Amino acid sequence: PAERTGTPTLKLGDIHERLGFSLTAEFMKGLGFTPAAIERRSCLFHEADFGLICAALVRHIEALQSKAAA
């Protein structure tokens, strides 16, 4: 993700609600996304990164699919 400024407001719970499945902070780190802030044990990301997070998930799933097909 690009260097972001401003207040991060996107919580893992928000991402869960949008996608319909849960992601852990550790999994997000594996995708290349570290929390921009932590507030009361909630990992916060920048809203502008949501599209990039989705694209990273697609790449991850496609890689797993390719590995399973091999």
CHARMM internal coordinates of N, CA and C (Angstrom, degrees):
IC EDIT
DIST 1 N 1 CA 1.4624
DIST 1 CA 1 C 1.5285
ANGL 1 N 1 CA 1 C 111.80
DIST 1 C 2 N 1.2988
ANGL 1 CA 1 C 2 N 115.99
DIHE 1 N 1 CA 1 C 2 N 150.94
DIST 2 N 2 CA 1.4645
ANGL 1 C 2 N 2 CA 121.68
DIHE 1 CA 1 C 2 N 2 CA 178.31
DIST 2 CA 2 C 1.5250
ANGL 2 N 2 CA 2 C 110.04
DIHE 1 C 2 N 2 CA 2 C -70.77
DIST 2 C 3 N 1.3136
ANGL 2 CA 2 C 3 N 115.57
DIHE 2 N 2 CA 2 C 3 N 158.73
DIST 3 N 3 CA 1.4648
ANGL 2 C 3 N 3 CA 120.38
DIHE 2 CA 2 C 3 N 3 CA 175.49
DIST 3 CA 3 C 1.5226
ANGL 3 N 3 CA 3 C 107.83
DIHE 2 C 3 N 3 CA 3 C -64.90
DIST 3 C 4 N 1.3024
ANGL 3 CA 3 C 4 N 116.58
DIHE 3 N 3 CA 3 C 4 N 125.34
DIST 4 N 4 CA 1.4669
ANGL 3 C 4 N 4 CA 121.78
DIHE 3 CA 3 C 4 N 4 CA -176.86
DIST 4 CA 4 C 1.5206
ANGL 4 N 4 CA 4 C 110.28
DIHE 3 C 4 N 4 CA 4 C -110.66
DIST 4 C 5 N 1.3069
ANGL 4 CA 4 C 5 N 114.81
DIHE 4 N 4 CA 4 C 5 N 149.53
DIST 5 N 5 CA 1.4535
ANGL 4 C 5 N 5 CA 120.71
DIHE 4 CA 4 C 5 N 5 CA 172.20
DIST 5 CA 5 C 1.5219
ANGL 5 N 5 CA 5 C 107.11
DIHE 4 C 5 N 5 CA 5 C -119.03
DIST 5 C 6 N 1.2839
ANGL 5 CA 5 C 6 N 116.65
DIHE 5 N 5 CA 5 C 6 N 169.09
DIST 6 N 6 CA 1.4556
ANGL 5 C 6 N 6 CA 120.50
DIHE 5 CA 5 C 6 N 6 CA -179.02
DIST 6 CA 6 C 1.5142
ANGL 6 N 6 CA 6 C 110.91
DIHE 5 C 6 N 6 CA 6 C 92.59
DIST 6 C 7 N 1.2883
ANGL 6 CA 6 C 7 N 115.26
DIHE 6 N 6 CA 6 C 7 N 176.70
DIST 7 N 7 CA 1.4560
ANGL 6 C 7 N 7 CA 122.21
DIHE 6 CA 6 C 7 N 7 CA -175.99
DIST 7 CA 7 C 1.5235
ANGL 7 N 7 CA 7 C 110.86
DIHE 6 C 7 N 7 CA 7 C -85.06
DIST 7 C 8 N 1.3350
ANGL 7 CA 7 C 8 N 117.67
DIHE 7 N 7 CA 7 C 8 N 123.84
DIST 8 N 8 CA 1.4596
ANGL 7 C 8 N 8 CA 119.69
DIHE 7 CA 7 C 8 N 8 CA 175.59
DIST 8 CA 8 C 1.5314
ANGL 8 N 8 CA 8 C 109.83
DIHE 7 C 8 N 8 CA 8 C -73.24
DIST 8 C 9 N 1.3178
ANGL 8 CA 8 C 9 N 116.88
DIHE 8 N 8 CA 8 C 9 N 134.80
DIST 9 N 9 CA 1.4642
ANGL 8 C 9 N 9 CA 120.56
DIHE 8 CA 8 C 9 N 9 CA -176.99
DIST 9 CA 9 C 1.5232
ANGL 9 N 9 CA 9 C 113.54
DIHE 8 C 9 N 9 CA 9 C -128.32
DIST 9 C 10 N 1.3166
ANGL 9 CA 9 C 10 N 117.72
DIHE 9 N 9 CA 9 C 10 N -8.40
DIST 10 N 10 CA 1.4645
ANGL 9 C 10 N 10 CA 121.84
DIHE 9 CA 9 C 10 N 10 CA -175.20
DIST 10 CA 10 C 1.5271
ANGL 10 N 10 CA 10 C 109.96
DIHE 9 C 10 N 10 CA 10 C -85.82
DIST 10 C 11 N 1.3308
ANGL 10 CA 10 C 11 N 116.57
DIHE 10 N 10 CA 10 C 11 N 112.39
DIST 11 N 11 CA 1.4624
ANGL 10 C 11 N 11 CA 122.35
DIHE 10 CA 10 C 11 N 11 CA -178.95
DIST 11 CA 11 C 1.5296
ANGL 11 N 11 CA 11 C 109.84
DIHE 10 C 11 N 11 CA 11 C -91.46
DIST 11 C 12 N 1.3281
ANGL 11 CA 11 C 12 N 115.89
DIHE 11 N 11 CA 11 C 12 N 158.50
DIST 12 N 12 CA 1.4611
ANGL 11 C 12 N 12 CA 119.92
DIHE 11 CA 11 C 12 N 12 CA 174.30
DIST 12 CA 12 C 1.5234
ANGL 12 N 12 CA 12 C 110.81
DIHE 11 C 12 N 12 CA 12 C -56.36
DIST 12 C 13 N 1.3109
ANGL 12 CA 12 C 13 N 117.44
DIHE 12 N 12 CA 12 C 13 N -36.60
DIST 13 N 13 CA 1.4694
ANGL 12 C 13 N 13 CA 121.39
DIHE 12 CA 12 C 13 N 13 CA 177.48
DIST 13 CA 13 C 1.5168
ANGL 13 N 13 CA 13 C 112.07
DIHE 12 C 13 N 13 CA 13 C -62.28
DIST 13 C 14 N 1.3303
ANGL 13 CA 13 C 14 N 117.60
DIHE 13 N 13 CA 13 C 14 N -36.48
DIST 14 N 14 CA 1.4639
ANGL 13 C 14 N 14 CA 121.54
DIHE 13 CA 13 C 14 N 14 CA 177.15
DIST 14 CA 14 C 1.5295
ANGL 14 N 14 CA 14 C 110.08
DIHE 13 C 14 N 14 CA 14 C -65.94
DIST 14 C 15 N 1.3276
ANGL 14 CA 14 C 15 N 115.58
DIHE 14 N 14 CA 14 C 15 N -41.83
DIST 15 N 15 CA 1.4628
ANGL 14 C 15 N 15 CA 120.34
DIHE 14 CA 14 C 15 N 15 CA 178.78
DIST 15 CA 15 C 1.5290
ANGL 15 N 15 CA 15 C 109.16
DIHE 14 C 15 N 15 CA 15 C -63.70
DIST 15 C 16 N 1.3225
ANGL 15 CA 15 C 16 N 116.45
DIHE 15 N 15 CA 15 C 16 N -42.75
DIST 16 N 16 CA 1.4665
ANGL 15 C 16 N 16 CA 121.85
DIHE 15 CA 15 C 16 N 16 CA 177.16
DIST 16 CA 16 C 1.5297
ANGL 16 N 16 CA 16 C 110.88
DIHE 15 C 16 N 16 CA 16 C -56.68
DIST 16 C 17 N 1.3122
ANGL 16 CA 16 C 17 N 116.95
DIHE 16 N 16 CA 16 C 17 N -47.46
DIST 17 N 17 CA 1.4641
ANGL 16 C 17 N 17 CA 120.98
DIHE 16 CA 16 C 17 N 17 CA -179.10
DIST 17 CA 17 C 1.5240
ANGL 17 N 17 CA 17 C 111.94
DIHE 16 C 17 N 17 CA 17 C -61.77
DIST 17 C 18 N 1.3178
ANGL 17 CA 17 C 18 N 116.70
DIHE 17 N 17 CA 17 C 18 N -40.52
DIST 18 N 18 CA 1.4650
ANGL 17 C 18 N 18 CA 120.31
DIHE 17 CA 17 C 18 N 18 CA -178.76
DIST 18 CA 18 C 1.5188
ANGL 18 N 18 CA 18 C 112.56
DIHE 17 C 18 N 18 CA 18 C -70.59
DIST 18 C 19 N 1.3485
ANGL 18 CA 18 C 19 N 116.00
DIHE 18 N 18 CA 18 C 19 N -39.93
DIST 19 N 19 CA 1.4635
ANGL 18 C 19 N 19 CA 120.09
DIHE 18 CA 18 C 19 N 19 CA -174.94
DIST 19 CA 19 C 1.5210
ANGL 19 N 19 CA 19 C 113.02
DIHE 18 C 19 N 19 CA 19 C -89.15
DIST 19 C 20 N 1.3172
ANGL 19 CA 19 C 20 N 116.96
DIHE 19 N 19 CA 19 C 20 N -26.76
DIST 20 N 20 CA 1.4566
ANGL 19 C 20 N 20 CA 120.52
DIHE 19 CA 19 C 20 N 20 CA -178.67
DIST 20 CA 20 C 1.5185
ANGL 20 N 20 CA 20 C 113.89
DIHE 19 C 20 N 20 CA 20 C 88.46
DIST 20 C 21 N 1.3288
ANGL 20 CA 20 C 21 N 117.31
DIHE 20 N 20 CA 20 C 21 N 11.32
DIST 21 N 21 CA 1.4628
ANGL 20 C 21 N 21 CA 121.55
DIHE 20 CA 20 C 21 N 21 CA 174.43
DIST 21 CA 21 C 1.5185
ANGL 21 N 21 CA 21 C 108.85
DIHE 20 C 21 N 21 CA 21 C -151.32
DIST 21 C 22 N 1.3193
ANGL 21 CA 21 C 22 N 114.75
DIHE 21 N 21 CA 21 C 22 N 158.98
DIST 22 N 22 CA 1.4700
ANGL 21 C 22 N 22 CA 121.07
DIHE 21 CA 21 C 22 N 22 CA -174.85
DIST 22 CA 22 C 1.5220
ANGL 22 N 22 CA 22 C 111.82
DIHE 21 C 22 N 22 CA 22 C -88.97
DIST 22 C 23 N 1.3010
ANGL 22 CA 22 C 23 N 115.08
DIHE 22 N 22 CA 22 C 23 N 147.29
DIST 23 N 23 CA 1.4590
ANGL 22 C 23 N 23 CA 123.52
DIHE 22 CA 22 C 23 N 23 CA 173.37
DIST 23 CA 23 C 1.5216
ANGL 23 N 23 CA 23 C 107.25
DIHE 22 C 23 N 23 CA 23 C -128.52
DIST 23 C 24 N 1.3127
ANGL 23 CA 23 C 24 N 116.21
DIHE 23 N 23 CA 23 C 24 N 142.68
DIST 24 N 24 CA 1.4564
ANGL 23 C 24 N 24 CA 119.69
DIHE 23 CA 23 C 24 N 24 CA 176.61
DIST 24 CA 24 C 1.5225
ANGL 24 N 24 CA 24 C 109.50
DIHE 23 C 24 N 24 CA 24 C -94.13
DIST 24 C 25 N 1.3055
ANGL 24 CA 24 C 25 N 115.50
DIHE 24 N 24 CA 24 C 25 N 161.31
DIST 25 N 25 CA 1.4641
ANGL 24 C 25 N 25 CA 120.38
DIHE 24 CA 24 C 25 N 25 CA 176.64
DIST 25 CA 25 C 1.5225
ANGL 25 N 25 CA 25 C 109.81
DIHE 24 C 25 N 25 CA 25 C -62.18
DIST 25 C 26 N 1.3293
ANGL 25 CA 25 C 26 N 116.89
DIHE 25 N 25 CA 25 C 26 N -36.09
DIST 26 N 26 CA 1.4691
ANGL 25 C 26 N 26 CA 120.68
DIHE 25 CA 25 C 26 N 26 CA 179.09
DIST 26 CA 26 C 1.5284
ANGL 26 N 26 CA 26 C 111.10
DIHE 25 C 26 N 26 CA 26 C -65.25
DIST 26 C 27 N 1.3114
ANGL 26 CA 26 C 27 N 117.60
DIHE 26 N 26 CA 26 C 27 N -41.33
DIST 27 N 27 CA 1.4595
ANGL 26 C 27 N 27 CA 121.25
DIHE 26 CA 26 C 27 N 27 CA 177.54
DIST 27 CA 27 C 1.5312
ANGL 27 N 27 CA 27 C 110.25
DIHE 26 C 27 N 27 CA 27 C -64.28
DIST 27 C 28 N 1.3268
ANGL 27 CA 27 C 28 N 116.06
DIHE 27 N 27 CA 27 C 28 N -42.05
DIST 28 N 28 CA 1.4684
ANGL 27 C 28 N 28 CA 120.36
DIHE 27 CA 27 C 28 N 28 CA 178.55
DIST 28 CA 28 C 1.5281
ANGL 28 N 28 CA 28 C 110.15
DIHE 27 C 28 N 28 CA 28 C -60.41
DIST 28 C 29 N 1.3260
ANGL 28 CA 28 C 29 N 117.55
DIHE 28 N 28 CA 28 C 29 N -39.45
DIST 29 N 29 CA 1.4665
ANGL 28 C 29 N 29 CA 121.05
DIHE 28 CA 28 C 29 N 29 CA 177.24
DIST 29 CA 29 C 1.5184
ANGL 29 N 29 CA 29 C 110.12
DIHE 28 C 29 N 29 CA 29 C -61.31
DIST 29 C 30 N 1.3262
ANGL 29 CA 29 C 30 N 116.47
DIHE 29 N 29 CA 29 C 30 N -39.88
DIST 30 N 30 CA 1.4538
ANGL 29 C 30 N 30 CA 121.22
DIHE 29 CA 29 C 30 N 30 CA 177.39
DIST 30 CA 30 C 1.5167
ANGL 30 N 30 CA 30 C 112.73
DIHE 29 C 30 N 30 CA 30 C -62.78
DIST 30 C 31 N 1.3182
ANGL 30 CA 30 C 31 N 116.39
DIHE 30 N 30 CA 30 C 31 N -28.31
DIST 31 N 31 CA 1.4662
ANGL 30 C 31 N 31 CA 121.32
DIHE 30 CA 30 C 31 N 31 CA 176.31
DIST 31 CA 31 C 1.5266
ANGL 31 N 31 CA 31 C 111.67
DIHE 30 C 31 N 31 CA 31 C -82.90
DIST 31 C 32 N 1.3354
ANGL 31 CA 31 C 32 N 116.21
DIHE 31 N 31 CA 31 C 32 N -8.89
DIST 32 N 32 CA 1.4582
ANGL 31 C 32 N 32 CA 120.37
DIHE 31 CA 31 C 32 N 32 CA 179.10
DIST 32 CA 32 C 1.5194
ANGL 32 N 32 CA 32 C 114.81
DIHE 31 C 32 N 32 CA 32 C 101.85
DIST 32 C 33 N 1.3200
ANGL 32 CA 32 C 33 N 116.92
DIHE 32 N 32 CA 32 C 33 N 14.84
DIST 33 N 33 CA 1.4627
ANGL 32 C 33 N 33 CA 120.93
DIHE 32 CA 32 C 33 N 33 CA -177.92
DIST 33 CA 33 C 1.5195
ANGL 33 N 33 CA 33 C 110.13
DIHE 32 C 33 N 33 CA 33 C -118.64
DIST 33 C 34 N 1.3074
ANGL 33 CA 33 C 34 N 116.44
DIHE 33 N 33 CA 33 C 34 N 108.45
DIST 34 N 34 CA 1.4552
ANGL 33 C 34 N 34 CA 120.52
DIHE 33 CA 33 C 34 N 34 CA 173.96
DIST 34 CA 34 C 1.5219
ANGL 34 N 34 CA 34 C 107.81
DIHE 33 C 34 N 34 CA 34 C -96.97
DIST 34 C 35 N 1.3185
ANGL 34 CA 34 C 35 N 117.55
DIHE 34 N 34 CA 34 C 35 N 148.40
DIST 35 N 35 CA 1.4572
ANGL 34 C 35 N 35 CA 119.48
DIHE 34 CA 34 C 35 N 35 CA 179.68
DIST 35 CA 35 C 1.5309
ANGL 35 N 35 CA 35 C 111.47
DIHE 34 C 35 N 35 CA 35 C -57.73
DIST 35 C 36 N 1.3077
ANGL 35 CA 35 C 36 N 115.99
DIHE 35 N 35 CA 35 C 36 N 137.35
DIST 36 N 36 CA 1.4633
ANGL 35 C 36 N 36 CA 121.05
DIHE 35 CA 35 C 36 N 36 CA 176.54
DIST 36 CA 36 C 1.5228
ANGL 36 N 36 CA 36 C 109.98
DIHE 35 C 36 N 36 CA 36 C -76.42
DIST 36 C 37 N 1.3326
ANGL 36 CA 36 C 37 N 115.48
DIHE 36 N 36 CA 36 C 37 N -23.07
DIST 37 N 37 CA 1.4675
ANGL 36 C 37 N 37 CA 121.50
DIHE 36 CA 36 C 37 N 37 CA 177.97
DIST 37 CA 37 C 1.5233
ANGL 37 N 37 CA 37 C 107.70
DIHE 36 C 37 N 37 CA 37 C -161.31
DIST 37 C 38 N 1.3096
ANGL 37 CA 37 C 38 N 114.92
DIHE 37 N 37 CA 37 C 38 N 161.65
DIST 38 N 38 CA 1.4623
ANGL 37 C 38 N 38 CA 121.31
DIHE 37 CA 37 C 38 N 38 CA 173.22
DIST 38 CA 38 C 1.5157
ANGL 38 N 38 CA 38 C 106.40
DIHE 37 C 38 N 38 CA 38 C -128.46
DIST 38 C 39 N 1.3243
ANGL 38 CA 38 C 39 N 114.66
DIHE 38 N 38 CA 38 C 39 N 125.46
DIST 39 N 39 CA 1.4619
ANGL 38 C 39 N 39 CA 120.73
DIHE 38 CA 38 C 39 N 39 CA -177.74
DIST 39 CA 39 C 1.5194
ANGL 39 N 39 CA 39 C 108.43
DIHE 38 C 39 N 39 CA 39 C -128.77
DIST 39 C 40 N 1.3029
ANGL 39 CA 39 C 40 N 116.30
DIHE 39 N 39 CA 39 C 40 N 115.79
DIST 40 N 40 CA 1.4722
ANGL 39 C 40 N 40 CA 121.28
DIHE 39 CA 39 C 40 N 40 CA -179.25
DIST 40 CA 40 C 1.5261
ANGL 40 N 40 CA 40 C 111.74
DIHE 39 C 40 N 40 CA 40 C 49.90
DIST 40 C 41 N 1.3070
ANGL 40 CA 40 C 41 N 116.98
DIHE 40 N 40 CA 40 C 41 N 49.64
DIST 41 N 41 CA 1.4609
ANGL 40 C 41 N 41 CA 125.02
DIHE 40 CA 40 C 41 N 41 CA 178.97
DIST 41 CA 41 C 1.5279
ANGL 41 N 41 CA 41 C 113.30
DIHE 40 C 41 N 41 CA 41 C 70.09
DIST 41 C 42 N 1.3206
ANGL 41 CA 41 C 42 N 119.35
DIHE 41 N 41 CA 41 C 42 N 5.30
DIST 42 N 42 CA 1.4614
ANGL 41 C 42 N 42 CA 122.30
DIHE 41 CA 41 C 42 N 42 CA 176.31
DIST 42 CA 42 C 1.5228
ANGL 42 N 42 CA 42 C 109.46
DIHE 41 C 42 N 42 CA 42 C -96.57
DIST 42 C 43 N 1.3200
ANGL 42 CA 42 C 43 N 115.45
DIHE 42 N 42 CA 42 C 43 N 127.90
DIST 43 N 43 CA 1.4578
ANGL 42 C 43 N 43 CA 120.77
DIHE 42 CA 42 C 43 N 43 CA 175.32
DIST 43 CA 43 C 1.5238
ANGL 43 N 43 CA 43 C 108.17
DIHE 42 C 43 N 43 CA 43 C -80.38
DIST 43 C 44 N 1.3143
ANGL 43 CA 43 C 44 N 115.79
DIHE 43 N 43 CA 43 C 44 N 128.10
DIST 44 N 44 CA 1.4616
ANGL 43 C 44 N 44 CA 121.07
DIHE 43 CA 43 C 44 N 44 CA -177.46
DIST 44 CA 44 C 1.5220
ANGL 44 N 44 CA 44 C 110.18
DIHE 43 C 44 N 44 CA 44 C -114.58
DIST 44 C 45 N 1.3208
ANGL 44 CA 44 C 45 N 114.60
DIHE 44 N 44 CA 44 C 45 N 136.68
DIST 45 N 45 CA 1.4506
ANGL 44 C 45 N 45 CA 122.69
DIHE 44 CA 44 C 45 N 45 CA 178.10
DIST 45 CA 45 C 1.5245
ANGL 45 N 45 CA 45 C 108.04
DIHE 44 C 45 N 45 CA 45 C -122.67
DIST 45 C 46 N 1.3055
ANGL 45 CA 45 C 46 N 116.33
DIHE 45 N 45 CA 45 C 46 N 167.79
DIST 46 N 46 CA 1.4603
ANGL 45 C 46 N 46 CA 119.97
DIHE 45 CA 45 C 46 N 46 CA 178.21
DIST 46 CA 46 C 1.5321
ANGL 46 N 46 CA 46 C 109.94
DIHE 45 C 46 N 46 CA 46 C -83.93
DIST 46 C 47 N 1.2976
ANGL 46 CA 46 C 47 N 115.43
DIHE 46 N 46 CA 46 C 47 N 136.08
DIST 47 N 47 CA 1.4671
ANGL 46 C 47 N 47 CA 121.57
DIHE 46 CA 46 C 47 N 47 CA 179.06
DIST 47 CA 47 C 1.5251
ANGL 47 N 47 CA 47 C 111.21
DIHE 46 C 47 N 47 CA 47 C -53.89
DIST 47 C 48 N 1.3110
ANGL 47 CA 47 C 48 N 116.69
DIHE 47 N 47 CA 47 C 48 N -37.69
DIST 48 N 48 CA 1.4684
ANGL 47 C 48 N 48 CA 121.17
DIHE 47 CA 47 C 48 N 48 CA -178.08
DIST 48 CA 48 C 1.5242
ANGL 48 N 48 CA 48 C 112.67
DIHE 47 C 48 N 48 CA 48 C -64.12
DIST 48 C 49 N 1.3288
ANGL 48 CA 48 C 49 N 117.55
DIHE 48 N 48 CA 48 C 49 N -16.14
DIST 49 N 49 CA 1.4634
ANGL 48 C 49 N 49 CA 121.05
DIHE 48 CA 48 C 49 N 49 CA 179.64
DIST 49 CA 49 C 1.5245
ANGL 49 N 49 CA 49 C 113.30
DIHE 48 C 49 N 49 CA 49 C -87.82
DIST 49 C 50 N 1.3134
ANGL 49 CA 49 C 50 N 118.84
DIHE 49 N 49 CA 49 C 50 N -4.67
DIST 50 N 50 CA 1.4605
ANGL 49 C 50 N 50 CA 120.13
DIHE 49 CA 49 C 50 N 50 CA -176.08
DIST 50 CA 50 C 1.5300
ANGL 50 N 50 CA 50 C 112.02
DIHE 49 C 50 N 50 CA 50 C -58.11
DIST 50 C 51 N 1.3124
ANGL 50 CA 50 C 51 N 117.92
DIHE 50 N 50 CA 50 C 51 N -44.57
DIST 51 N 51 CA 1.4668
ANGL 50 C 51 N 51 CA 120.77
DIHE 50 CA 50 C 51 N 51 CA 178.36
DIST 51 CA 51 C 1.5141
ANGL 51 N 51 CA 51 C 111.62
DIHE 50 C 51 N 51 CA 51 C -62.13
DIST 51 C 52 N 1.3305
ANGL 51 CA 51 C 52 N 116.57
DIHE 51 N 51 CA 51 C 52 N -39.08
DIST 52 N 52 CA 1.4674
ANGL 51 C 52 N 52 CA 120.84
DIHE 51 CA 51 C 52 N 52 CA 177.72
DIST 52 CA 52 C 1.5261
ANGL 52 N 52 CA 52 C 111.39
DIHE 51 C 52 N 52 CA 52 C -67.55
DIST 52 C 53 N 1.3150
ANGL 52 CA 52 C 53 N 116.35
DIHE 52 N 52 CA 52 C 53 N -36.66
DIST 53 N 53 CA 1.4641
ANGL 52 C 53 N 53 CA 120.60
DIHE 52 CA 52 C 53 N 53 CA 176.64
DIST 53 CA 53 C 1.5223
ANGL 53 N 53 CA 53 C 109.68
DIHE 52 C 53 N 53 CA 53 C -63.29
DIST 53 C 54 N 1.3250
ANGL 53 CA 53 C 54 N 116.80
DIHE 53 N 53 CA 53 C 54 N -44.83
DIST 54 N 54 CA 1.4717
ANGL 53 C 54 N 54 CA 120.85
DIHE 53 CA 53 C 54 N 54 CA 178.58
DIST 54 CA 54 C 1.5262
ANGL 54 N 54 CA 54 C 110.59
DIHE 53 C 54 N 54 CA 54 C -61.01
DIST 54 C 55 N 1.3191
ANGL 54 CA 54 C 55 N 117.50
DIHE 54 N 54 CA 54 C 55 N -43.90
DIST 55 N 55 CA 1.4657
ANGL 54 C 55 N 55 CA 121.35
DIHE 54 CA 54 C 55 N 55 CA 179.61
DIST 55 CA 55 C 1.5290
ANGL 55 N 55 CA 55 C 110.72
DIHE 54 C 55 N 55 CA 55 C -63.12
DIST 55 C 56 N 1.3211
ANGL 55 CA 55 C 56 N 117.34
DIHE 55 N 55 CA 55 C 56 N -39.62
DIST 56 N 56 CA 1.4625
ANGL 55 C 56 N 56 CA 121.01
DIHE 55 CA 55 C 56 N 56 CA 178.56
DIST 56 CA 56 C 1.5241
ANGL 56 N 56 CA 56 C 110.67
DIHE 55 C 56 N 56 CA 56 C -66.09
DIST 56 C 57 N 1.3173
ANGL 56 CA 56 C 57 N 117.22
DIHE 56 N 56 CA 56 C 57 N -37.60
DIST 57 N 57 CA 1.4650
ANGL 56 C 57 N 57 CA 120.90
DIHE 56 CA 56 C 57 N 57 CA 176.56
DIST 57 CA 57 C 1.5251
ANGL 57 N 57 CA 57 C 110.93
DIHE 56 C 57 N 57 CA 57 C -63.80
DIST 57 C 58 N 1.3154
ANGL 57 CA 57 C 58 N 116.72
DIHE 57 N 57 CA 57 C 58 N -43.29
DIST 58 N 58 CA 1.4677
ANGL 57 C 58 N 58 CA 120.76
DIHE 57 CA 57 C 58 N 58 CA 178.61
DIST 58 CA 58 C 1.5237
ANGL 58 N 58 CA 58 C 110.06
DIHE 57 C 58 N 58 CA 58 C -60.48
DIST 58 C 59 N 1.3259
ANGL 58 CA 58 C 59 N 117.68
DIHE 58 N 58 CA 58 C 59 N -46.43
DIST 59 N 59 CA 1.4687
ANGL 58 C 59 N 59 CA 121.15
DIHE 58 CA 58 C 59 N 59 CA 178.70
DIST 59 CA 59 C 1.5279
ANGL 59 N 59 CA 59 C 110.96
DIHE 58 C 59 N 59 CA 59 C -60.20
DIST 59 C 60 N 1.3231
ANGL 59 CA 59 C 60 N 116.21
DIHE 59 N 59 CA 59 C 60 N -41.81
DIST 60 N 60 CA 1.4567
ANGL 59 C 60 N 60 CA 121.10
DIHE 59 CA 59 C 60 N 60 CA 179.13
DIST 60 CA 60 C 1.5293
ANGL 60 N 60 CA 60 C 110.49
DIHE 59 C 60 N 60 CA 60 C -61.75
DIST 60 C 61 N 1.3066
ANGL 60 CA 60 C 61 N 117.16
DIHE 60 N 60 CA 60 C 61 N -47.51
DIST 61 N 61 CA 1.4666
ANGL 60 C 61 N 61 CA 121.53
DIHE 60 CA 60 C 61 N 61 CA -179.32
DIST 61 CA 61 C 1.5235
ANGL 61 N 61 CA 61 C 110.90
DIHE 60 C 61 N 61 CA 61 C -65.41
DIST 61 C 62 N 1.3247
ANGL 61 CA 61 C 62 N 117.35
DIHE 61 N 61 CA 61 C 62 N -41.26
DIST 62 N 62 CA 1.4625
ANGL 61 C 62 N 62 CA 120.32
DIHE 61 CA 61 C 62 N 62 CA 178.50
DIST 62 CA 62 C 1.5305
ANGL 62 N 62 CA 62 C 111.40
DIHE 61 C 62 N 62 CA 62 C -63.48
DIST 62 C 63 N 1.3257
ANGL 62 CA 62 C 63 N 117.07
DIHE 62 N 62 CA 62 C 63 N -37.74
DIST 63 N 63 CA 1.4690
ANGL 62 C 63 N 63 CA 120.52
DIHE 62 CA 62 C 63 N 63 CA 177.61
DIST 63 CA 63 C 1.5215
ANGL 63 N 63 CA 63 C 110.54
DIHE 62 C 63 N 63 CA 63 C -64.51
DIST 63 C 64 N 1.3289
ANGL 63 CA 63 C 64 N 117.02
DIHE 63 N 63 CA 63 C 64 N -41.89
DIST 64 N 64 CA 1.4603
ANGL 63 C 64 N 64 CA 120.83
DIHE 63 CA 63 C 64 N 64 CA 177.85
DIST 64 CA 64 C 1.5283
ANGL 64 N 64 CA 64 C 110.86
DIHE 63 C 64 N 64 CA 64 C -64.84
DIST 64 C 65 N 1.3187
ANGL 64 CA 64 C 65 N 116.19
DIHE 64 N 64 CA 64 C 65 N -39.42
DIST 65 N 65 CA 1.4549
ANGL 64 C 65 N 65 CA 121.17
DIHE 64 CA 64 C 65 N 65 CA 179.53
DIST 65 CA 65 C 1.5424
ANGL 65 N 65 CA 65 C 110.32
DIHE 64 C 65 N 65 CA 65 C -64.60
DIST 65 C 66 N 1.3098
ANGL 65 CA 65 C 66 N 116.61
DIHE 65 N 65 CA 65 C 66 N -43.45
DIST 66 N 66 CA 1.4718
ANGL 65 C 66 N 66 CA 121.21
DIHE 65 CA 65 C 66 N 66 CA 178.71
DIST 66 CA 66 C 1.5222
ANGL 66 N 66 CA 66 C 110.74
DIHE 65 C 66 N 66 CA 66 C -63.16
DIST 66 C 67 N 1.3204
ANGL 66 CA 66 C 67 N 116.48
DIHE 66 N 66 CA 66 C 67 N -41.35
DIST 67 N 67 CA 1.4650
ANGL 66 C 67 N 67 CA 121.22
DIHE 66 CA 66 C 67 N 67 CA -179.93
DIST 67 CA 67 C 1.5398
ANGL 67 N 67 CA 67 C 109.80
DIHE 66 C 67 N 67 CA 67 C -64.71
DIST 67 C 68 N 1.3301
ANGL 67 CA 67 C 68 N 116.35
DIHE 67 N 67 CA 67 C 68 N -40.97
DIST 68 N 68 CA 1.4621
ANGL 67 C 68 N 68 CA 120.09
DIHE 67 CA 67 C 68 N 68 CA -178.86
DIST 68 CA 68 C 1.5361
ANGL 68 N 68 CA 68 C 111.25
DIHE 67 C 68 N 68 CA 68 C -68.75
DIST 68 C 69 N 1.3271
ANGL 68 CA 68 C 69 N 116.92
DIHE 68 N 68 CA 68 C 69 N -31.70
DIST 69 N 69 CA 1.4722
ANGL 68 C 69 N 69 CA 121.53
DIHE 68 CA 68 C 69 N 69 CA -179.14
DIST 69 CA 69 C 1.5329
ANGL 69 N 69 CA 69 C 111.64
DIHE 68 C 69 N 69 CA 69 C -76.80
DIST 69 C 70 N 1.3127
ANGL 69 CA 69 C 70 N 117.20
DIHE 69 N 69 CA 69 C 70 N -20.12
DIST 70 N 70 CA 1.4830
ANGL 69 C 70 N 70 CA 120.77
DIHE 69 CA 69 C 70 N 70 CA -176.75
DIST 70 CA 70 C 1.5103
ANGL 70 N 70 CA 70 C 112.77
DIHE 69 C 70 N 70 CA 70 C -76.59
END
COOR INIT
IC SEED 1 N 1 CA 1 C
IC BUILD
